[in-house]
């Protein structure tokens, strides 16, 4: 019997639930965990997860020390120049999360606010581009960011809508103030530049999972109660 191929997969140590939970927790689970399991079963390959800070896993993939990342990676023009991406597996938007008593009626309401953002993310880039003069508070993890909002250290935070949805399910004192216009984005599996054969294999598996209903079942399991 041929030996199974083993791939090294980068995982964000600041687990963006419901995409995936903390790898070292009692139960490692989430949308991307189920999706990766379904893909690798289809392709008859094994994965070994390597957990590190977000910026570190991006650097390791670029250097060729990882085979891929499946951990809420946004497809962007700049990343397309240095990495390969599979077909997208999730559409989302950026959103502003506030305390329940606060209201945001338009993007203009974000001006002069203290905004919390996670380092090395598209949310950070959005705030630097659109609100360069605002006070900004950076955090290395999602948890830290949401704690700062609850503690009143920031007025609001900007986050990817699925991840915000996961946090808001557990915290009813916070809410999505608004979904930010023109921030439609996609998550996809990121691979090393030039790994076209692997990308094609993953795309074929993803297409099959959509055709046979497996993808839809996984989606429904994790996102039924989350709007984005």
C-alpha positions in Angstrom: 0.0 0.0 0.0 1.3 3.4 -1.0 2.3 5.6 1.9 0.0 8.6 2.6 1.3 12.0 1.6 1.7 14.2 4.7 1.2 18.0 4.5 2.2 20.7 7.0 -0.7 23.0 7.6 -0.3 26.4 9.4 -2.8 27.3 12.0 -3.4 30.6 13.7 -2.6 30.3 17.5 -5.2 33.0 18.2 -8.0 30.6 17.1 -10.7 32.5 15.0 -13.8 30.5 16.1 -16.0 29.2 14.4 -13.4 28.7 11.7 -11.5 26.7 14.2 -11.0 26.4 17.9 -7.7 26.4 19.8 -5.6 23.4 18.6 -4.5 22.7 22.1 -7.9 22.8 23.7 -9.9 19.8 24.8 -11.8 19.7 21.5 -10.2 20.9 18.2 -13.2 21.7 16.0 -14.7 24.3 13.6 -15.8 24.9 10.0 -12.2 24.7 8.6 -11.4 21.6 10.6 -14.3 19.7 9.2 -13.6 21.1 5.7 -9.9 20.1 5.8 -10.9 16.6 7.1 -13.3 16.1 4.2 -10.8 17.3 1.6 -7.9 15.2 2.9 -10.1 12.1 3.2 -11.1 12.7 -0.5 -7.4 13.0 -1.5 -6.2 10.3 0.9 -3.6 12.5 2.5 -2.7 13.4 6.1 -2.1 16.7 7.7 0.2 17.8 10.5 -0.8 21.1 12.0 1.8 23.7 13.0 0.4 26.4 15.4 1.9 29.9 15.6 1.1 33.6 15.5 -0.7 34.7 12.3 2.2 36.8 11.0 4.6 33.9 11.6 2.6 31.3 9.7 2.3 33.6 6.7 6.0 34.1 6.7 6.6 30.3 7.1 4.4 29.5 4.1 6.1 32.2 2.0 9.5 30.7 2.9 8.3 27.2 2.0 8.4 25.8 5.6 4.6 25.0 5.4 2.6 23.4 2.6 -0.6 25.4 3.2 -2.6 27.5 5.6 -6.3 26.9 6.2 -7.0 29.4 8.9 -9.3 32.3 7.8 -6.9 33.5 5.1 -8.4 36.4 3.1 -7.6 36.4 -0.7 -6.1 39.7 -1.6 -4.3 41.1 -4.7 -1.0 41.5 -2.8 -1.1 37.9 -1.5 -2.0 36.5 -4.9 1.4 37.8 -6.1 3.3 35.7 -3.6 1.0 32.7 -2.8 -1.3 30.3 -4.6 -5.0 30.2 -3.5 -7.6 27.5 -4.0 -11.1 28.5 -5.1 -12.8 30.4 -2.2 -14.7 28.4 0.4 -16.4 31.3 2.3 -17.7 34.8 1.4 -17.7 37.4 4.2 -17.6 41.1 4.9 -15.8 43.3 7.5 -18.0 44.6 10.3 -17.9 47.0 13.2 -18.7 45.4 16.5 -20.0 47.7 19.3 -21.6 47.4 22.8 -25.3 46.8 22.7 -26.2 50.3 23.8 -24.2 52.0 21.0 -25.5 52.8 17.5 -23.7 53.1 14.2 -25.8 54.5 11.4 -23.2 55.1 8.8 -19.4 54.8 8.2 -19.1 58.5 9.2 -20.1 57.5 12.7 -16.7 55.7 12.9 -14.8 58.9 12.7 -13.1 60.2 15.9 -13.7 56.8 17.5 -11.0 54.6 19.1 -11.0 51.5 16.9 -9.6 48.1 17.9 -7.9 46.0 15.2 -6.0 42.8 15.0 -2.4 43.0 13.8 -1.5 41.9 10.2 -5.2 41.6 9.1 -7.3 43.1 6.4 -9.3 44.9 9.1 -6.1 46.6 10.1 -5.4 47.6 6.5 -9.0 48.9 6.1 -8.8 51.1 9.2 -5.3 52.5 8.3 -6.6 53.3 4.8 -10.1 54.7 5.7 -9.5 56.2 9.1 -5.8 57.1 9.3 -6.3 59.9 11.9 -8.4 57.8 14.3 -7.0 56.4 17.6 -6.2 52.8 16.9 -5.6 50.0 19.4 -3.8 46.9 18.1 -4.1 43.4 19.5 -2.4 40.1 18.7 -5.4 38.0 19.3 -9.2 38.2 18.7 -9.9 37.5 22.4 -7.8 40.4 23.5 -9.6 42.6 21.1 -13.1 41.7 22.3 -11.9 42.0 25.9 -10.8 45.6 25.2 -14.2 46.4 23.8 -16.0 44.9 26.9 -13.7 46.8 29.2 -14.4 50.1 27.4 -10.8 50.6 26.3 -12.0 51.0 22.7 -15.2 52.3 21.2 -15.6 49.6 18.6 -13.6 46.9 16.8 -13.4 45.9 13.1 -13.4 42.2 12.4 -14.3 39.6 9.7 -18.0 38.9 10.0 -17.9 35.1 10.6 -15.4 35.5 13.4 -17.4 38.3 14.9 -20.5 36.1 14.7 -18.7 33.4 16.6 -17.8 35.8 19.4 -21.2 37.4 19.6 -22.9 34.0 20.0 -21.1 33.8 23.3 -21.4 37.5 24.3 -24.8 39.1 24.1 -23.6 42.4 25.4 -22.0 43.1 22.0 -23.5 43.4 18.6 -22.7 44.1 14.9 -23.2 47.9 14.5 -22.9 47.7 10.8 -21.4 45.7 7.9 -18.9 47.9 6.2 -19.6 48.8 2.5 -17.4 47.5 -0.3 -15.5 45.0 1.9 -16.8 41.8 0.3 -14.0 39.2 0.7 -13.3 35.5 0.5 -11.4 32.9 2.5 -9.4 30.3 0.6 -6.6 27.8 1.3 -3.3 29.4 0.8 -0.3 27.5 -0.7 3.2 28.1 -1.7 3.7 29.9 -5.0 4.1 27.4 -7.8 2.2 24.5 -6.0 -0.3 24.4 -8.9 -0.8 20.7 -8.9 -1.7 20.6 -5.2 -4.0 23.6 -5.7 -5.8 21.8 -8.6 -6.2 18.6 -6.4 -7.7 20.7 -3.6 -10.0 22.5 -6.1 -11.2 19.2 -7.5 -11.9 17.9 -4.0 -13.7 21.2 -3.0 -15.9 21.0 -6.2 -16.8 17.4 -5.4 -17.8 18.3 -1.8 -20.1 21.0 -3.1 -21.6 18.6 -5.6 -22.3 15.8 -3.1 -23.7 18.1 -0.4 -20.8 17.6 2.1 -19.8 21.3 1.9 -23.4 22.4 2.5 -23.7 20.1 5.5 -20.5 21.5 7.1 -21.6 25.1 6.4 -25.0 24.5 8.0 -23.4 22.9 11.1 -21.3 26.0 11.8 -23.1 29.0 10.4 -26.9 28.4 10.8 -27.2 31.0 13.6 -24.5 33.4 12.3 -25.3 36.2 9.8 -22.6 37.7 7.6 
